[in-house]
């Protein structure tokens, strides 16, 4: 019996922000999105796991690109504030699931400045439990992070469903026994939830 539905953030609760976020940072730093993304990708996993600070991220990236470091206090958070757009239909689905008695979890590969944005905007009101990779020193698709959200929810893997837009992160969840849904659009997600016996209306 399913008792909880766990949601990813980017691409599920909000429009996928990756391209716009890098574009914002590239414009500030005076480089191109393509060049910046290629370099940031070398460090993003450590940034998301909380083992690399934003300050050190930009020191490494800007040193490699031979450009000046950001002039703003937190360029990443500034970018987040400018590019994050809620998927209102997903938030409506969450409210309906809560009304129907399901626990709601949150599991995201999220950097510290992005987590700060989450708290500043009271996103936590939607969720019974939250797991941010930057606080756990582990990230999807590593097994440990899925076990952390299960422990917080006090549920067995088969009692949960995880919704994420990245197939590799769903693969990580299913390997520990969690039911997975790859988010494509809200109607597809509702159909798959319904197929698993979850009422969405």
Helices and strands as residue ranges (DSSP letters): E 4-7, H 18-29, H 33-40, H 44-48, H 54-65, H 75-83, H 88-99, E 103-108, H 112-120, G 123-126, E 129-132, H 133-136, H 143-153, G 157-159, E 160-164, H 167-175, E 179-182, H 186-195
